Amino acid sequence: QVQLVESGGGLVQAGGSLRLSCAASGRTFSSYAMGWFRQAPGKEREFVAAINWSGRNTYYRDSVKGRITISRDNAKNTGYLQMNSLKPEDTAVYYCAADLSHERLRIGRGDYWGQGTQVTVSS
């Protein structure tokens, strides 16, 4: 089992920045790929970004490329999502997930999920 807890969400004005954190406990975090997803009201959950177990390979949805950066610190069992130049359409609950396969994360599947953190971007 891997337990994931997100933090760092909040209210920010358009153009602002936030850094989300995903703290992991349980099995060896460094063995797992990690991903971030979001779900806006009335919409389906969508993939945002993923990172492989070592941190060497990252993947993003097109609409966030250049604004959002995924990273991880395996020594701290923590993953991050740095979000810059935020837009109102980035408003959503953001979830982190872990899976042994980054490919599964990229198609929206993961063995472990956090509870989510709300990000609200005002115009």
N, CA, C and O atoms as CSV, one atom per row, in Angstrom:
chain,resi,resn,atom,element,x,y,z
A,1,GLN,N,N,0.832,-1.199,0.000
A,1,GLN,CA,C,0.000,0.000,0.000
A,1,GLN,C,C,0.864,1.246,0.000
A,1,GLN,O,O,1.925,1.289,0.623
A,2,VAL,N,N,0.393,2.249,-0.705
A,2,VAL,CA,C,1.014,3.574,-0.704
A,2,VAL,C,C,-0.069,4.571,-0.331
A,2,VAL,O,O,-1.128,4.602,-0.958
A,3,GLN,N,N,0.182,5.366,0.661
A,3,GLN,CA,C,-0.755,6.424,1.039
A,3,GLN,C,C,-0.222,7.747,0.492
A,3,GLN,O,O,0.966,8.051,0.601
A,4,LEU,N,N,-1.118,8.514,-0.091
A,4,LEU,CA,C,-0.753,9.783,-0.710
A,4,LEU,C,C,-1.585,10.906,-0.117
A,4,LEU,O,O,-2.800,10.776,0.034
A,5,VAL,N,N,-0.939,11.990,0.214
A,5,VAL,CA,C,-1.631,13.154,0.770
A,5,VAL,C,C,-1.170,14.400,0.025
A,5,VAL,O,O,0.011,14.747,0.043
A,6,GLU,N,N,-2.117,15.068,-0.631
A,6,GLU,CA,C,-1.811,16.293,-1.356
A,6,GLU,C,C,-1.941,17.503,-0.439
A,6,GLU,O,O,-2.701,17.499,0.530
A,7,SER,N,N,-1.189,18.523,-0.769
A,7,SER,CA,C,-1.299,19.800,-0.064
A,7,SER,C,C,-0.837,20.899,-1.002
A,7,SER,O,O,-0.254,20.637,-2.055
A,8,GLY,N,N,-1.107,22.134,-0.603
A,8,GLY,CA,C,-0.624,23.276,-1.360
A,8,GLY,C,C,-1.652,23.966,-2.219
A,8,GLY,O,O,-1.356,24.982,-2.847
A,9,GLY,N,N,-2.860,23.430,-2.260
A,9,GLY,CA,C,-3.898,24.088,-3.034
A,9,GLY,C,C,-4.361,25.376,-2.380
A,9,GLY,O,O,-3.983,25.689,-1.251
A,10,GLY,N,N,-5.178,26.113,-3.101
A,10,GLY,CA,C,-5.688,27.365,-2.548
A,10,GLY,C,C,-6.279,28.239,-3.618
A,10,GLY,O,O,-6.515,27.808,-4.747
A,11,LEU,N,N,-6.516,29.491,-3.236
A,11,LEU,CA,C,-7.081,30.490,-4.136
A,11,LEU,C,C,-5.962,31.403,-4.625
A,11,LEU,O,O,-5.185,31.926,-3.826
A,12,VAL,N,N,-5.886,31.590,-5.921
A,12,VAL,CA,C,-4.846,32.436,-6.505
A,12,VAL,C,C,-5.435,33.208,-7.672
A,12,VAL,O,O,-6.365,32.740,-8.328
A,13,GLN,N,N,-4.899,34.379,-7.926
A,13,GLN,CA,C,-5.364,35.163,-9.056
A,13,GLN,C,C,-4.747,34.641,-10.356
A,13,GLN,O,O,-3.678,34.030,-10.350
A,14,ALA,N,N,-5.419,34.886,-11.433
A,14,ALA,CA,C,-4.895,34.492,-12.740
A,14,ALA,C,C,-3.501,35.094,-12.931
A,14,ALA,O,O,-3.250,36.252,-12.600
A,15,GLY,N,N,-2.614,34.277,-13.471
A,15,GLY,CA,C,-1.230,34.693,-13.629
A,15,GLY,C,C,-0.337,34.322,-12.465
A,15,GLY,O,O,0.887,34.422,-12.551
A,16,GLY,N,N,-0.952,33.895,-11.378
A,16,GLY,CA,C,-0.183,33.533,-10.193
A,16,GLY,C,C,0.362,32.124,-10.250
A,16,GLY,O,O,0.240,31.426,-11.257
A,17,SER,N,N,0.972,31.719,-9.134
A,17,SER,CA,C,1.621,30.412,-9.059
A,17,SER,C,C,1.215,29.670,-7.797
A,17,SER,O,O,0.859,30.272,-6.784
A,18,LEU,N,N,1.277,28.360,-7.882
A,18,LEU,CA,C,1.094,27.488,-6.732
A,18,LEU,C,C,2.014,26.292,-6.894
A,18,LEU,O,O,2.334,25.887,-8.011
A,19,ARG,N,N,2.436,25.734,-5.774
A,19,ARG,CA,C,3.167,24.476,-5.813
A,19,ARG,C,C,2.420,23.455,-4.976
A,19,ARG,O,O,2.249,23.627,-3.769
A,20,LEU,N,N,1.984,22.407,-5.620
A,20,LEU,CA,C,1.314,21.321,-4.934
A,20,LEU,C,C,2.337,20.280,-4.505
A,20,LEU,O,O,3.328,20.044,-5.198
A,21,SER,N,N,2.093,19.671,-3.378
A,21,SER,CA,C,2.943,18.595,-2.896
A,21,SER,C,C,2.126,17.331,-2.722
A,21,SER,O,O,0.926,17.384,-2.454
A,22,CYS,N,N,2.777,16.215,-2.874
A,22,CYS,CA,C,2.136,14.912,-2.679
A,22,CYS,C,C,3.076,14.087,-1.800
A,22,CYS,O,O,4.103,13.591,-2.264
A,23,ALA,N,N,2.717,13.952,-0.548
A,23,ALA,CA,C,3.540,13.205,0.400
A,23,ALA,C,C,3.121,11.742,0.400
A,23,ALA,O,O,1.940,11.425,0.540
A,24,ALA,N,N,4.085,10.866,0.244
A,24,ALA,CA,C,3.807,9.432,0.160
A,24,ALA,C,C,4.333,8.709,1.383
A,24,ALA,O,O,5.368,9.074,1.940
A,25,SER,N,N,3.620,7.696,1.788
A,25,SER,CA,C,4.070,6.815,2.867
A,25,SER,C,C,3.663,5.394,2.514
A,25,SER,O,O,2.822,5.165,1.645
A,26,GLY,N,N,4.274,4.455,3.201
A,26,GLY,CA,C,3.981,3.062,2.917
A,26,GLY,C,C,5.117,2.425,2.143
A,26,GLY,O,O,6.277,2.519,2.544
A,27,ARG,N,N,4.795,1.790,1.058
A,27,ARG,CA,C,5.811,1.108,0.270
A,27,ARG,C,C,6.792,2.098,-0.336
A,27,ARG,O,O,6.534,3.302,-0.337
A,28,THR,N,N,7.869,1.625,-0.832
A,28,THR,CA,C,8.940,2.460,-1.337
A,28,THR,C,C,8.452,3.352,-2.460
A,28,THR,O,O,8.157,2.892,-3.563
A,29,PHE,N,N,8.373,4.623,-2.158
A,29,PHE,CA,C,7.867,5.600,-3.121
A,29,PHE,C,C,8.721,5.629,-4.372
A,29,PHE,O,O,8.208,5.800,-5.478
A,30,SER,N,N,10.011,5.464,-4.201
A,30,SER,CA,C,10.912,5.576,-5.344
A,30,SER,C,C,10.706,4.473,-6.374
A,30,SER,O,O,11.249,4.556,-7.476
A,31,SER,N,N,9.948,3.459,-6.047
A,31,SER,CA,C,9.663,2.384,-6.999
A,31,SER,C,C,8.525,2.739,-7.939
A,31,SER,O,O,8.313,2.065,-8.948
A,32,TYR,N,N,7.796,3.788,-7.614
A,32,TYR,CA,C,6.566,4.111,-8.327
A,32,TYR,C,C,6.704,5.354,-9.195
A,32,TYR,O,O,7.377,6.321,-8.841
A,33,ALA,N,N,6.044,5.290,-10.340
A,33,ALA,CA,C,5.807,6.510,-11.106
A,33,ALA,C,C,4.713,7.302,-10.391
A,33,ALA,O,O,3.907,6.743,-9.647
A,34,MET,N,N,4.701,8.591,-10.626
A,34,MET,CA,C,3.719,9.442,-9.974
A,34,MET,C,C,3.060,10.343,-10.999
A,34,MET,O,O,3.687,10.782,-11.963
A,35,GLY,N,N,1.802,10.606,-10.775
A,35,GLY,CA,C,1.091,11.471,-11.712
A,35,GLY,C,C,0.196,12.452,-10.987
A,35,GLY,O,O,-0.159,12.265,-9.823
A,36,TRP,N,N,-0.158,13.498,-11.701
A,36,TRP,CA,C,-1.134,14.484,-11.214
A,36,TRP,C,C,-2.306,14.519,-12.188
A,36,TRP,O,O,-2.138,14.451,-13.405
A,37,PHE,N,N,-3.480,14.627,-11.615
A,37,PHE,CA,C,-4.721,14.692,-12.367
A,37,PHE,C,C,-5.569,15.814,-11.800
A,37,PHE,O,O,-5.313,16.300,-10.698
A,38,ARG,N,N,-6.566,16.219,-12.544
A,38,ARG,CA,C,-7.475,17.238,-12.031
A,38,ARG,C,C,-8.884,16.966,-12.509
A,38,ARG,O,O,-9.112,16.345,-13.548
A,39,GLN,N,N,-9.816,17.451,-11.716
A,39,GLN,CA,C,-11.224,17.308,-12.064
A,39,GLN,C,C,-11.944,18.604,-11.742
A,39,GLN,O,O,-12.039,19.011,-10.584
A,40,ALA,N,N,-12.441,19.234,-12.772
A,40,ALA,CA,C,-13.204,20.468,-12.624
A,40,ALA,C,C,-14.677,20.114,-12.432
A,40,ALA,O,O,-15.106,19.028,-12.820
A,41,PRO,N,N,-15.454,21.022,-11.837
A,41,PRO,CA,C,-16.872,20.741,-11.619
A,41,PRO,C,C,-17.585,20.387,-12.915
A,41,PRO,O,O,-17.470,21.102,-13.911
A,42,GLY,N,N,-18.313,19.293,-12.899
A,42,GLY,CA,C,-19.083,18.890,-14.059
A,42,GLY,C,C,-18.273,18.254,-15.172
A,42,GLY,O,O,-18.811,17.952,-16.237
A,43,LYS,N,N,-16.980,18.047,-14.935
A,43,LYS,CA,C,-16.126,17.466,-15.968
A,43,LYS,C,C,-15.481,16.182,-15.473
A,43,LYS,O,O,-15.434,15.916,-14.272
A,44,GLU,N,N,-14.995,15.403,-16.400
A,44,GLU,CA,C,-14.297,14.182,-16.031
A,44,GLU,C,C,-12.875,14.505,-15.573
A,44,GLU,O,O,-12.292,15.529,-15.931
A,45,ARG,N,N,-12.359,13.608,-14.787
A,45,ARG,CA,C,-10.972,13.744,-14.351
A,45,ARG,C,C,-10.048,13.640,-15.567
A,45,ARG,O,O,-10.270,12.823,-16.462
A,46,GLU,N,N,-9.017,14.476,-15.583
A,46,GLU,CA,C,-8.094,14.456,-16.712
A,46,GLU,C,C,-6.640,14.416,-16.246
A,46,GLU,O,O,-6.283,14.917,-15.180
A,47,PHE,N,N,-5.842,13.814,-17.068
A,47,PHE,CA,C,-4.405,13.713,-16.814
A,47,PHE,C,C,-3.757,15.084,-16.943
A,47,PHE,O,O,-4.085,15.848,-17.852
A,48,VAL,N,N,-2.842,15.394,-16.040
A,48,VAL,CA,C,-2.110,16.657,-16.110
A,48,VAL,C,C,-0.633,16.395,-16.422
A,48,VAL,O,O,-0.084,16.945,-17.377
A,49,ALA,N,N,-0.001,15.551,-15.605
A,49,ALA,CA,C,1.430,15.306,-15.773
A,49,ALA,C,C,1.806,14.010,-15.074
A,49,ALA,O,O,1.110,13.555,-14.167
A,50,ALA,N,N,2.915,13.423,-15.507
A,50,ALA,CA,C,3.423,12.223,-14.864
A,50,ALA,C,C,4.941,12.245,-14.892
A,50,ALA,O,O,5.558,12.914,-15.721
A,51,ILE,N,N,5.523,11.504,-13.972
A,51,ILE,CA,C,6.978,11.429,-13.873
A,51,ILE,C,C,7.354,9.994,-13.541
A,51,ILE,O,O,6.678,9.342,-12.745
A,52,ASN,N,N,8.420,9.503,-14.141
A,52,ASN,CA,C,8.768,8.114,-13.879
A,52,ASN,C,C,9.452,7.985,-12.522
A,52,ASN,O,O,9.665,8.982,-11.833
A,53,TRP,N,N,9.790,6.774,-12.146
A,53,TRP,CA,C,10.267,6.517,-10.801
A,53,TRP,C,C,11.546,7.296,-10.474
A,53,TRP,O,O,11.745,7.713,-9.333
A,54,SER,N,N,12.408,7.492,-11.475
A,54,SER,CA,C,13.686,8.151,-11.208
A,54,SER,C,C,13.608,9.662,-11.330
A,54,SER,O,O,14.482,10.380,-10.844
A,55,GLY,N,N,12.560,10.140,-11.981
A,55,GLY,CA,C,12.447,11.572,-12.224
A,55,GLY,C,C,13.055,12.016,-13.535
A,55,GLY,O,O,13.019,13.202,-13.865
A,56,ARG,N,N,13.610,11.090,-14.283
A,56,ARG,CA,C,14.289,11.464,-15.522
A,56,ARG,C,C,13.320,11.750,-16.655
A,56,ARG,O,O,13.627,12.528,-17.558
A,57,ASN,N,N,12.166,11.132,-16.612
A,57,ASN,CA,C,11.206,11.286,-17.703
A,57,ASN,C,C,9.916,11.896,-17.197
A,57,ASN,O,O,9.343,11.446,-16.204
A,58,THR,N,N,9.469,12.924,-17.892
A,58,THR,CA,C,8.237,13.599,-17.530
A,58,THR,C,C,7.306,13.679,-18.741
A,58,THR,O,O,7.740,13.641,-19.892
A,59,TYR,N,N,6.026,13.790,-18.441
A,59,TYR,CA,C,4.991,13.796,-19.476
A,59,TYR,C,C,3.924,14.800,-19.069
A,59,TYR,O,O,3.584,14.910,-17.891
A,60,TYR,N,N,3.394,15.537,-20.052
A,60,TYR,CA,C,2.415,16.585,-19.768
A,60,TYR,C,C,1.276,16.566,-20.781
A,60,TYR,O,O,1.451,16.169,-21.933
A,61,ARG,N,N,0.106,17.003,-20.322
A,61,ARG,CA,C,-0.930,17.280,-21.308
A,61,ARG,C,C,-0.550,18.549,-22.023
A,61,ARG,O,O,0.126,19.408,-21.457
A,62,ASP,N,N,-0.981,18.676,-23.268
A,62,ASP,CA,C,-0.542,19.789,-24.102
A,62,ASP,C,C,-0.894,21.142,-23.514
A,62,ASP,O,O,-0.106,22.082,-23.616
A,63,SER,N,N,-2.052,21.258,-22.906
A,63,SER,CA,C,-2.532,22.573,-22.462
A,63,SER,C,C,-1.746,23.133,-21.278
A,63,SER,O,O,-1.901,24.308,-20.943
A,64,VAL,N,N,-0.914,22.324,-20.646
A,64,VAL,CA,C,-0.163,22.825,-19.496
A,64,VAL,C,C,1.334,22.907,-19.772
A,64,VAL,O,O,2.092,23.405,-18.940
A,65,LYS,N,N,1.755,22.430,-20.917
A,65,LYS,CA,C,3.186,22.461,-21.229
A,65,LYS,C,C,3.720,23.891,-21.188
A,65,LYS,O,O,3.105,24.811,-21.728
A,66,GLY,N,N,4.863,24.061,-20.546
A,66,GLY,CA,C,5.460,25.372,-20.425
A,66,GLY,C,C,4.988,26.155,-19.217
A,66,GLY,O,O,5.611,27.153,-18.856
A,67,ARG,N,N,3.907,25.731,-18.582
A,67,ARG,CA,C,3.388,26.422,-17.397
A,67,ARG,C,C,3.493,25.574,-16.137
A,67,ARG,O,O,3.585,26.104,-15.030
A,68,ILE,N,N,3.479,24.279,-16.305
A,68,ILE,CA,C,3.433,23.361,-15.165
A,68,ILE,C,C,4.624,22.418,-15.233
A,68,ILE,O,O,4.977,21.922,-16.303
A,69,THR,N,N,5.238,22.177,-14.080
A,69,THR,CA,C,6.391,21.292,-14.001
A,69,THR,C,C,6.179,20.264,-12.904
A,69,THR,O,O,5.867,20.608,-11.764
A,70,ILE,N,N,6.352,19.006,-13.260
A,70,ILE,CA,C,6.262,17.931,-12.274
A,70,ILE,C,C,7.678,17.539,-11.852
A,70,ILE,O,O,8.599,17.517,-12.669
A,71,SER,N,N,7.834,17.237,-10.592
A,71,SER,CA,C,9.131,16.812,-10.091
A,71,SER,C,C,8.919,15.907,-8.877
A,71,SER,O,O,7.798,15.740,-8.397
A,72,ARG,N,N,10.006,15.335,-8.398
A,72,ARG,CA,C,9.905,14.483,-7.215
A,72,ARG,C,C,11.219,14.494,-6.457
A,72,ARG,O,O,12.286,14.731,-7.023
A,73,ASP,N,N,11.114,14.233,-5.169
A,73,ASP,CA,C,12.285,14.094,-4.310
A,73,ASP,C,C,12.119,12.765,-3.593
A,73,ASP,O,O,11.405,12.676,-2.594
A,74,ASN,N,N,12.771,11.743,-4.098
A,74,ASN,CA,C,12.582,10.404,-3.519
A,74,ASN,C,C,13.140,10.310,-2.101
A,74,ASN,O,O,12.676,9.496,-1.302
A,75,ALA,N,N,14.118,11.127,-1.792
A,75,ALA,CA,C,14.653,11.115,-0.427
A,75,ALA,C,C,13.617,11.612,0.579
A,75,ALA,O,O,13.652,11.241,1.753
A,76,LYS,N,N,12.706,12.443,0.117
A,76,LYS,CA,C,11.654,12.991,0.979
A,76,LYS,C,C,10.318,12.304,0.758
A,76,LYS,O,O,9.325,12.662,1.391
A,77,ASN,N,N,10.282,11.313,-0.142
A,77,ASN,CA,C,9.020,10.625,-0.464
A,77,ASN,C,C,7.925,11.618,-0.857
A,77,ASN,O,O,6.778,11.498,-0.427
A,78,THR,N,N,8.289,12.576,-1.661
A,78,THR,CA,C,7.352,13.641,-2.012
A,78,THR,C,C,7.446,13.974,-3.487
A,78,THR,O,O,8.531,14.032,-4.066
A,79,GLY,N,N,6.284,14.190,-4.080
A,79,GLY,CA,C,6.212,14.682,-5.440
A,79,GLY,C,C,5.658,16.091,-5.448
A,79,GLY,O,O,5.015,16.529,-4.494
A,80,TYR,N,N,5.917,16.797,-6.543
A,80,TYR,CA,C,5.518,18.203,-6.623
A,80,TYR,C,C,4.902,18.508,-7.976
A,80,TYR,O,O,5.170,17.850,-8.981
A,81,LEU,N,N,4.062,19.538,-7.957
A,81,LEU,CA,C,3.534,20.093,-9.198
A,81,LEU,C,C,3.630,21.603,-9.080
A,81,LEU,O,O,2.850,22.227,-8.360
A,82,GLN,N,N,4.583,22.188,-9.784
A,82,GLN,CA,C,4.751,23.631,-9.808
A,82,GLN,C,C,3.898,24.195,-10.926
A,82,GLN,O,O,4.067,23.840,-12.092
A,83,MET,N,N,2.989,25.069,-10.566
A,83,MET,CA,C,2.057,25.626,-11.546
A,83,MET,C,C,2.259,27.130,-11.626
A,83,MET,O,O,2.091,27.837,-10.632
A,84,ASN,N,N,2.615,27.611,-12.790
A,84,ASN,CA,C,2.829,29.039,-13.035
A,84,ASN,C,C,1.844,29.548,-14.075
A,84,ASN,O,O,1.214,28.769,-14.791
A,85,SER,N,N,1.722,30.855,-14.146
A,85,SER,CA,C,0.825,31.479,-15.136
A,85,SER,C,C,-0.547,30.820,-15.119
A,85,SER,O,O,-1.091,30.451,-16.160
A,86,LEU,N,N,-1.084,30.683,-13.938
A,86,LEU,CA,C,-2.351,29.973,-13.793
A,86,LEU,C,C,-3.484,30.726,-14.466
A,86,LEU,O,O,-3.509,31.956,-14.521
A,87,LYS,N,N,-4.424,29.934,-14.977
A,87,LYS,CA,C,-5.587,30.471,-15.680
A,87,LYS,C,C,-6.855,30.003,-14.969
A,87,LYS,O,O,-6.838,28.986,-14.275
A,88,PRO,N,N,-7.944,30.731,-15.137
A,88,PRO,CA,C,-9.199,30.280,-14.512
A,88,PRO,C,C,-9.566,28.850,-14.907
A,88,PRO,O,O,-10.154,28.122,-14.107
A,89,GLU,N,N,-9.234,28.452,-16.102
A,89,GLU,CA,C,-9.567,27.091,-16.536
A,89,GLU,C,C,-8.723,26.017,-15.857
A,89,GLU,O,O,-8.972,24.826,-16.048
A,90,ASP,N,N,-7.736,26.418,-15.073
A,90,ASP,CA,C,-6.977,25.460,-14.276
A,90,ASP,C,C,-7.686,25.130,-12.962
A,90,ASP,O,O,-7.244,24.257,-12.215
A,91,THR,N,N,-8.772,25.821,-12.689
A,91,THR,CA,C,-9.528,25.571,-11.465
A,91,THR,C,C,-10.057,24.146,-11.450
A,91,THR,O,O,-10.736,23.715,-12.382
A,92,ALA,N,N,-9.742,23.421,-10.387
A,92,ALA,CA,C,-10.129,22.014,-10.277
A,92,ALA,C,C,-9.644,21.459,-8.948
A,92,ALA,O,O,-8.874,22.098,-8.230
A,93,VAL,N,N,-10.108,20.263,-8.639
A,93,VAL,CA,C,-9.480,19.487,-7.570
A,93,VAL,C,C,-8.341,18.703,-8.203
A,93,VAL,O,O,-8.523,18.005,-9.200
A,94,TYR,N,N,-7.165,18.832,-7.604
A,94,TYR,CA,C,-5.986,18.170,-8.133
A,94,TYR,C,C,-5.660,16.948,-7.279
A,94,TYR,O,O,-5.623,17.017,-6.050
A,95,TYR,N,N,-5.426,15.839,-7.955
A,95,TYR,CA,C,-5.127,14.576,-7.297
A,95,TYR,C,C,-3.753,14.071,-7.715
A,95,TYR,O,O,-3.354,14.224,-8.869
A,96,CYS,N,N,-3.044,13.480,-6.791
A,96,CYS,CA,C,-1.847,12.757,-7.187
A,96,CYS,C,C,-2.136,11.262,-7.134
A,96,CYS,O,O,-3.004,10.806,-6.389
A,97,ALA,N,N,-1.409,10.526,-7.922
A,97,ALA,CA,C,-1.578,9.091,-7.999
A,97,ALA,C,C,-0.217,8.435,-8.188
A,97,ALA,O,O,0.723,9.061,-8.677
A,98,ALA,N,N,-0.124,7.184,-7.800
A,98,ALA,CA,C,1.108,6.429,-7.951
A,98,ALA,C,C,0.811,5.082,-8.579
A,98,ALA,O,O,-0.229,4.476,-8.322
A,99,ASP,N,N,1.724,4.628,-9.396
A,99,ASP,CA,C,1.576,3.326,-10.047
A,99,ASP,C,C,2.965,2.865,-10.468
A,99,ASP,O,O,3.862,3.684,-10.674
A,100,LEU,N,N,3.137,1.580,-10.593
A,100,LEU,CA,C,4.422,1.070,-11.047
A,100,LEU,C,C,4.690,1.430,-12.506
A,100,LEU,O,O,5.837,1.399,-12.950
A,101,SER,N,N,3.646,1.770,-13.251
A,101,SER,CA,C,3.772,2.091,-14.665
A,101,SER,C,C,3.382,3.531,-14.955
A,101,SER,O,O,2.250,3.929,-14.679
A,102,HIS,N,N,4.306,4.326,-15.510
A,102,HIS,CA,C,3.941,5.695,-15.884
A,102,HIS,C,C,2.972,5.672,-17.059
A,102,HIS,O,O,2.204,6.614,-17.252
A,103,GLU,N,N,3.005,4.590,-17.849
A,103,GLU,CA,C,2.092,4.493,-18.987
A,103,GLU,C,C,0.654,4.345,-18.517
A,103,GLU,O,O,-0.259,4.903,-19.125
A,104,ARG,N,N,0.449,3.608,-17.456
A,104,ARG,CA,C,-0.902,3.486,-16.900
A,104,ARG,C,C,-1.378,4.829,-16.369
A,104,ARG,O,O,-2.545,5.185,-16.536
A,105,LEU,N,N,-0.503,5.562,-15.743
A,105,LEU,CA,C,-0.893,6.878,-15.235
A,105,LEU,C,C,-1.300,7.784,-16.390
A,105,LEU,O,O,-2.268,8.536,-16.274
A,106,ARG,N,N,-0.606,7.726,-17.453
A,106,ARG,CA,C,-0.882,8.598,-18.584
A,106,ARG,C,C,-2.228,8.318,-19.225
A,106,ARG,O,O,-2.755,9.168,-19.943
A,107,ILE,N,N,-2.785,7.165,-18.985
A,107,ILE,CA,C,-4.133,6.875,-19.481
A,107,ILE,C,C,-5.145,6.925,-18.351
A,107,ILE,O,O,-6.265,6.432,-18.486
A,108,GLY,N,N,-4.748,7.519,-17.244
A,108,GLY,CA,C,-5.697,7.786,-16.178
A,108,GLY,C,C,-5.884,6.685,-15.158
A,108,GLY,O,O,-6.830,6.716,-14.371
A,109,ARG,N,N,-5.003,5.725,-15.165
A,109,ARG,CA,C,-5.117,4.626,-14.223
A,109,ARG,C,C,-3.961,4.663,-13.246
A,109,ARG,O,O,-2.830,4.986,-13.611
A,110,GLY,N,N,-4.255,4.329,-12.006
A,110,GLY,CA,C,-3.222,4.292,-10.987
A,110,GLY,C,C,-3.679,3.420,-9.839
A,110,GLY,O,O,-4.869,3.340,-9.535
A,111,ASP,N,N,-2.740,2.784,-9.221
A,111,ASP,CA,C,-3.103,1.895,-8.121
A,111,ASP,C,C,-3.441,2.666,-6.846
A,111,ASP,O,O,-4.251,2.211,-6.039
A,112,TYR,N,N,-2.825,3.822,-6.670
A,112,TYR,CA,C,-3.008,4.573,-5.431
A,112,TYR,C,C,-3.329,6.023,-5.749
A,112,TYR,O,O,-2.769,6.622,-6.667
A,113,TRP,N,N,-4.255,6.572,-4.957
A,113,TRP,CA,C,-4.726,7.939,-5.174
A,113,TRP,C,C,-4.810,8.681,-3.855
A,113,TRP,O,O,-5.104,8.109,-2.805
A,114,GLY,N,N,-4.539,9.984,-3.946
A,114,GLY,CA,C,-4.754,10.839,-2.802
A,114,GLY,C,C,-6.181,11.345,-2.780
A,114,GLY,O,O,-6.989,11.004,-3.644
A,115,GLN,N,N,-6.484,12.168,-1.778
A,115,GLN,CA,C,-7.849,12.680,-1.598
A,115,GLN,C,C,-8.101,13.951,-2.390
A,115,GLN,O,O,-9.252,14.341,-2.586
A,116,GLY,N,N,-7.055,14.589,-2.839
A,116,GLY,CA,C,-7.231,15.786,-3.651
A,116,GLY,C,C,-7.036,17.073,-2.886
A,116,GLY,O,O,-7.209,17.125,-1.668
A,117,THR,N,N,-6.675,18.108,-3.615
A,117,THR,CA,C,-6.556,19.454,-3.056
A,117,THR,C,C,-7.152,20.433,-4.048
A,117,THR,O,O,-6.919,20.334,-5.253
A,118,GLN,N,N,-7.927,21.382,-3.530
A,118,GLN,CA,C,-8.645,22.320,-4.396
A,118,GLN,C,C,-7.726,23.446,-4.849
A,118,GLN,O,O,-7.011,24.047,-4.046
A,119,VAL,N,N,-7.758,23.718,-6.133
A,119,VAL,CA,C,-7.073,24.879,-6.714
A,119,VAL,C,C,-8.132,25.743,-7.390
A,119,VAL,O,O,-8.866,25.276,-8.261
A,120,THR,N,N,-8.202,26.996,-6.982
A,120,THR,CA,C,-9.155,27.931,-7.565
A,120,THR,C,C,-8.391,29.131,-8.094
A,120,THR,O,O,-7.638,29.773,-7.362
A,121,VAL,N,N,-8.588,29.425,-9.363
A,121,VAL,CA,C,-7.911,30.551,-10.004
A,121,VAL,C,C,-8.969,31.593,-10.366
A,121,VAL,O,O,-9.868,31.326,-11.163
A,122,SER,N,N,-8.853,32.759,-9.784
A,122,SER,CA,C,-9.825,33.818,-10.041
A,122,SER,C,C,-9.347,34.708,-11.188
A,122,SER,O,O,-8.149,34.915,-11.385
A,123,SER,N,N,-10.305,35.218,-11.927
A,123,SER,CA,C,-9.969,36.067,-13.081
A,123,SER,C,C,-9.851,37.516,-12.691
A,123,SER,O,O,-9.574,38.363,-13.540
